[in-house]
Amino acid sequence: MIQRFNRHFALEAHGTTWRRELMAGLTSFFTCAYIVLVNPLILQDSGIPLSAGVMATLVASIVGCLLMALWANAPIIVIPGMGLNAFFSYTIVQSLGLSWQQGLAAVTVSGILFLIVSVTSFGGRIVGAVPPSLKHGITAGIGLLLTFIGLQKGEIIRSGSATLVTVGSFHNPVMLSTLAGLAVTFMLFVRNVKGSLLIGIFVTSLITFAGTGKANMTTEALDVRAYGRIMTSIDFHLWQVPFWIAVFSMTMIVLFENMGLLSGMLPDARKFPRAYQTVAFSAVLSGLLGTSPTIASAESASGISEGGRTGIPALITAVLLGVSALALPFIGMIPGNAVAPVLIVIGALMMKSVQEIPFHDLSEVFPAFLIIVCIPLTSSIADGLAFGFIAYPLMKLATGQFKQVPAMLYVIAALFMLNFIASSVYVH
C-alpha cells in the first residue's frame, strides 16, 4: 500500500517526504476547518437547513479534496468558497429572487460550463492570454486578501464609526491573543521550525482560551434525512432570465477566481490543467450535493508554505474532514482568531510577487495595481480581477500598444463588463 502511494504521489520526484506532506496536510486542515461551521450558517440564510448545510459542506469538501489528491496530485484544498456562498445566499436567492433549489441548479449549470472550458483548448487560451504582470498582481492581491481576512479574524482591525476600517481595541483579549500568537508564529517561521504554522494555530488557541476564559462549542448534529431531501430538491427553471443571469455571473466568478488562485499558489505550474479541471468538476458536483461552489481555497497556501508539493495534503484534509463529522464540537472549539497569524504570514509571503511586475511600464503596473488593491478592498477575487482585466486593454489602447493585447483578453474584458452591467440591472 505504501509503495503504491509512493508511486502515485511521486514524493522523491517532488523532492519531498511523507513527514513534510503530512505536516502540510494538518496545517491545511486546521486553517480551513472553519468552513465546516461557517459555510452552513451562510447557506442557512438562503433557506437551506443548517444540519443539511453541514452535511453538504462536508461531503462536497471531502469529494473535492479526494479528486484533487488522486487526479491532480496537487497540494490544493477544495472547499466551498467564501464569498461565493455569500453570493449564493444574498445575491442569487435574496436579490435575484430564485429559490435555494433553483440556486443549486444554477450552481450545477455554471459548473458544467466551467468544466467545458477547463477540458477544451479554450481554457488554455484564456490562461495563455493573461499577461505575467496580471498574474503576479493576482498572487499579491490574494496575499493581501488573506492578510485582510486574518486581521479581521484576529480582531486587529474592525469597522470604525468615521472610517470603514480602524484598529481594534487593545482592551480586547482576542486581539491581544492574536498579536501574541502572531509573534510566536512569525518567530518560529523565520527560524525555519518545522510545523511552525500548525504550532502557531495551537499556540494562538491556547492563548485565546487563557485570555477569554471560554471556548465555543457547537451542538449542531448531522441530520442525514434532511440532507437527503436537499439532494433531491434541485429545481431547473431554465426559462427564467434571472436564472441565466445567476448562471452567467457564477460562471465568471468560478472560472476566473480559480484561475487566479491556482496561478498564484501552485508550486508546479505543470499541474495547472489537471487542478483546474478538478475544481471545475467539483463545482459541478457542488450544486448536486447541496452547497455553493467549491473552489481551490486560498488557505491551501498554508500547507504549501509548510512544504506541501503533492496531493497528500488534500488527501489528509479529506480524511480529517471525514473524522470531523464525528467531532464537530471539538472542531468548533478552535477560536476563529487562531488561524489569523497563519493567514497574515502567508499574505506577507505572497506579496513577494510584486517584485516581478515591470514598474517601469505604467501600462503594466496600473492594471496589476488595481487587481492588488481591489481584491482585498472588495473582498472578492473575481471583482478584483475584473477591474484589472478591463483596465489592461484600455491602458494598452491609450499608449498605442493595443496590438500587444491578445484577442482573448479583449473578450475577457468585455465579459467582465457585461457581468457588471447584468448585475447592476437585475440585482436589487
Secondary structure, DSSP 8 states (H G I E B T S, - for coil): -HHHHHHHHTTTTTT--HHHHHHHHHHHHHHHTTHHHHHHHHHHTTT--HHHHHHHHHHHHHHHHHHIIIII-----EEE-TTHHHIIIIIIITTT---HHHHHHHHHHHHHHHHHHHHSHHHHHHHHHS-HHHHHHHHHHHHHHHHHHHHHHTTSEE--SSSS-EE--TT-HHHHHHHHHHHHHHHHHHTT-TTHHHHHHHHHHHHHHHHHS----------HHHHHHHHT-----TT-HHHHHHHHHHHHHHHHHHHHHHHHH-S-GGGHHHHHHHHHHHHHHHHHHTSS-EEE-TTHHHHHHTT--SSHHHHHHHHHHHHHTT-HHHHTTS-GGGGHHHHHHHHHHHGGGGGGS-TT-HHHHHHHHHHHHHHHHHT-HHHHHHHHHHHHHHHHHHTT-GGGS-HHHHHHHHHHHHHHHHHHHH--
